[in-house]
Amino acid sequence: MAMIAPSRRVRRTPFSDGVEAEGVKAYTVYNHMLLPTAFENPQFDCRHLKTHVQVWDVSCERQVQIKGPDAAKLIQILTPRDISKLSPERCFYIPVTDQYGGMLNDPVLLQAGPDTYWISIADSDFLLWVLAVAGCNGFDVDVSEPDVSPLAVQGPKSDDLMARVFGEEVRALRFFGCRRFAFEGQNFMVSRSGYSKQGGFEIYVEGSEYGMPLWRALFAAGEDLEVQAGGPNLIERIESGLLSYGNDMTRDNSPMECGLGKYVQVSQLATCFGGRALQEELDAGIARMIRPIAIDGEIPACDRSWPIYAAGCVVGQVTSATWSPDFETNVAIGMVASSHWDAGTVVEVETQDGLHRAVVQASFWN
């Protein structure tokens, strides 16, 4: 198997030593950093995630820090979601759009301090967009990438593990709640969030030097909980309908097409980037949208988009697919035209090894 060549363009993380000691078997590159993707195998890793607790090196979720008197004003024009109720104890999932209403990223927004915000980004050079918007419009802000590296704790036993390291108060965090918790004299932002539907937390580790001490503390505290290293799992995320930016959605897609319409607030469309285009789309009606799809037969790895056909015409594309042992079917995420997105609609999916019968589902599996 080919390996990733070492380079300053592909950065290690504060947790890489721990990841390697736990026997990582595969990486991908995400935001110019290493992202572990497999330890045992996808099926084993998925079952363990659903049963126990895992620690994920997600340092690749880089932070775009916006600091200064105009920080909140700048952020509000980047997203169609109203951020006025953001607080140091509540973080927001936000779509960010370009001037045409296309998705640029789907990050988590946190208030890290007075006039200081972190945008925890998916895979894209979003920092450059924010620098350009700030510089061209005279906002009184400083835009940077701070030394902050997220570490995720995911799975049904995550509350128990986190309580042992950060104290019992961490259990009180609500979904997308956040606050600072002490660790070895530091106060790290912790949020109840993560890229799985199994429950868990994300720890925003400020200072690379604290990465391995925290990693070791979590593994020491979780030995009897069967803690293991893990990472975003393809099977679990497709079952759960968790979209991957750059894969399931790109600049070619609007938030509404990605199922994120509830984060598009009409009150913001007059001022945010892409607001006019989004309003026009809302007025005209959504032409296509993300849908769960079950695919028959034995399918290859989905390393490209697969056209979806009905009566010989292309009506969409599958962007992620894999076998689900729990549901005993091939689960998939597809962008489907409104004419064929109703549950129960039978279509055909063209993979690299041929056509497969498929059925649009009413909901995702998890």
N, C-alpha and C positions, 0 to 999 in steps of 0.2 A: 504494500500500500504506500502511495506517495505521502510524504510528510511536509509539514509547513516549515519552510526554511527560516531560521532565525533572522531577525531584522529589526532595526529601530522603528520601522514603520508598523511592525506588529508587536505590541507591547505585552510583556508579562504583567502580572497583577500582584498586589500585596499578598495574595493567597496562593500563588502558583506553587510554592514549595509544598504547601499542604495538599493541594490538588494532586500533585505528582506522587506524593507519598501515599495517597489513597488509591493509586492505580488508575488514573484517568486513561481511557482508551481512545478517545477522539476529541478533537477540538474543531471549532469553526472560528472564523475571524469576524468580529462584530465591533463596530466603532474603533477599528484599528487595534483591537485588543484580543487576547485569547479568551474564548468562551468554551468551557468544558461541555461536551454534549453526550458523552457515554462513559460509564464506568464498568458495569457488568455487560448488559445488553439492554436495548430499549424496553423489552418486555419485563425483564427483571427489575430494572430501574423504575418502571411505571408501577408495578405491583408494590415495591417497597415504599414509594412515595405515597401511595394510597393507604398504606398500612402503618407506617412508622413515622420517621422524621428524617429529613435530609438538610444538609447545609450546602448552599449553592454559592459558588463564586460568580457573582454577576457584576463584577467591577466594570464590565463593558457598558453597563448603563451609566454612561458618563453624565456628569452634571454640567449644565450651562448655568453659571451663576450670573445673575443680574442684580447689581447693587447700586443704590443711589436714589435721590429724591424722585426720579421719574420711573423707577423700576416697575411699579404696579401699572402705571399708565402704558408703558411699553408692552408689557405682557398682555394687557387687555386687547390691544389691537392685533396680537398674533393669533388669537383664538376666538371662535364664536361662542364660547362658553362664558357666562358671567362669573367672574372670579371674586366678586365683592364680598362673598361670605368665606373666602379663604382665611385661615387663621393659623397660628403656630401649632394648634392642636387638631387641625383638619387639613389633609392634602386632597388635591383634585386630580382626576384623570381628565386630560384635555386634548381634543383634536386641535392641531394647528394647521392652518391652510395658507396656500399661496394666493396671489391676486386673482386666480381663476377658480378658486374654491377647491383646488386639489389638495389632498392630504400631503403635508410635509413631514409629519411625525405624529405620534400619539403618546406623549410623555405623561409623567406624573409631575405635578407642580407642588412644591413645598415652600413654606415661608420659614427660612432658616434663621432669621434675625430681623432686627429693625431695618426696613428698606432693603432687605436681602432675600432673594428667592433662588431656589434651585429648580431647574427644569431637568428632570431625570429622563434622558432621551432613549428612544429606540435607535436602530442602526441607520444613521445618516449624519452628514456633516452640518447639523442644525446650528452649531455654534457660528458658522460663517453667515448664515441667514440672519441671525440675531445681530451680529456685528454690523452687517450691512444696513439693516433697518435702523439700528440705533445711530450709526454714523451719518446716514443720509438724512435723518430727520431731527438731528440736534437734541436727542434725549440726554438728559444729565444723568448718565449711568456709566458704570464700569462693567464690561462683559468679559468673563473669563471662564476657564475650566479649573475649578479648585481641586485640591488633593483630597477628593472624597470618593470612596469606593464602596458601593453597596454589597452587602452579604445577605443572602436570603436564607431563612429558616422556614421550611415548608413541610406540611404533612399533618396528620391528625394529632400527633404528639408534640407539635411545635410549641403550644402554650406551656407544657410542662418543662420543656428544655429551656425556653426563654426565661421562665420564672426562676429557674435555678441559677441563671447567669445574671439576670437583670433585676430580680426581685418580683414578688407576687403582684405588684401593681401593674406589671406589663399585661396581665390577663384582662385588665379593665379596658384596654384599647378597643374601640369599636372599629368596624370595617372602614378603612381609609382614615382612621384616627391616627394621630402621631404626637409624639412628645419626646423630650430628651430623657435618657436614662443613663445612670452612671456605670462606668466600667473602668477600673484601674485608674481612677483619678480623672477620667475624661467623661464628657457628657455627649453621647451619640444620639442623633435623631433616629427614632425607631417608629416605623409605621406598620399598621396591620394591612398588609398588601402583599402582592407577589404574583408571579406569572404561572399560577396554578389555581385550580378550584378546590384544593385540598386543605386550605386554611394555612395561615402563616404570617410571617413578618419579614420586613426588610430593614436592615441596620445600615445606616449611612456612616461608614467609618471615616472619620476625619483624621488624616495622617496615616500614610502608608506604614509607618513603623508599628502601628497598633494592629495591623492585619493579622499576622500570625499569632500574637498573644490571644486575640479574640477567637481565632480558629481553634487553637489548642484548648481554650477554656470550654468552648461548646462541645468539642468531642469528649473531653474529660467528664463533663457534666452529663453527657447523654449516653454513656456506654450501656447502661441497663435499659435505655429506650431504643436500642438498636440503631443509633444514629449512624448515617453514612453520608458520604459526599454524593452529590447529585447535580442536576442541572435541568433547565427547561426540557421537558420530555415531549417528544413529537406526538406520541399516542394520546397522552393525557390532555395536551393543549387542543388537539383537534376534537376529541370527545367533548371538551368543555367549550368549544367555540372561541378560543382565545386567538386573535388574529396576530399575524407577524408582519410588521411593517417592512415593506420592500419585497414581500412575498405574497401575502394575501391582499394587500392594499398598497397603492403607490400614488404618485401625483395624478395619475389618470382617474383616480376615484375620489368622490366627495365623501364627507363624513356620513351623509345619509345612506349612500350606497354601502358603506361599511357597517351599517347597523348602529351608528353613533348619533342618530338624529336627535336623541334626547339631550345631547350636549350642544346642540345648535339652537341658541336662544335668539328669537327674532329681535329682541331689544338690542342685541349687539351687532346686527348685520349692517347697520348704517355706518359703522366705524371700523370693523375688523377687516383684515385682508381677506379678499374673496367674498365679502358679504353680499355684494350685488349678484354675483353668480349663484351663490347659495339661495338667495331669495328667488331668483328666476327658476331655479330647479324646484324649489318648494311649490312655486306657483304652477309649474308645468306638470309636476308629478314625477316621482322617482322611476327611472327607466330600468334599473337593475339593482340587485342587492345581494349581499352575502347570504348564502343558504347552506345548511347541512345536507350532505348527499351521501347515500349508501351505494357502494359500487359492488357489483357482482364479480365473482371469479377471482383468479389469482393475478394481482397487479404488480408491476415493477415499482421501483423507487420513483417517487414523484420529484424528479430533479428539474422539471420544466413545467410550464402550464399545459394543461390538457384541454382541448376544445370539447365543448358540450354540444351535442347535436340533437335536433328534433326534426323529423321529416326531412332530413338531409340538409337542414340549415343550422348554422352556428347560433346558439342561444346563450352562450356563456363560456366560462372556463373554470376548470378545477385548478386550484393553486397549491393545495396541501392534501395529502392522502396517505393512509397507512392502514395496516391490519390492526383491529382491536380485538385482543383475546377475550376481554370481558363481554363485549357485545357481539362477538362472532360474526363480524362483517368488516368490510373495508369502509372506514369512516373518512369523510372528505369535507373540505371547505371549498365552495365554489361561488363565483359571481354569476348570477343567473338573471336573465331578462324577465321583466314583469309578466310577460306572456306565459312563462313556464316555471314561475317560482312557487306555485301553490304546492302544499304538501301532497304527496302521492303521485305527482307528475312523473311519468316514466321518460327517461332520456337515454342517450348513449354518450359515453365518454371515450374519447380516442387517446389511449396511452401509446407509448412508443412500441408496445407489442400488439396493438390492435384495439378494436372496439369492445367496450364492455357495457352491458345493461346497467343502468343506475336509476335510483329513485330519490326525488327530493323529499326531505324529511320535515316533520312539523317543528322539531326543535333539536338542539344538540343533545348529545347522549348523557352528559354528566350534569 
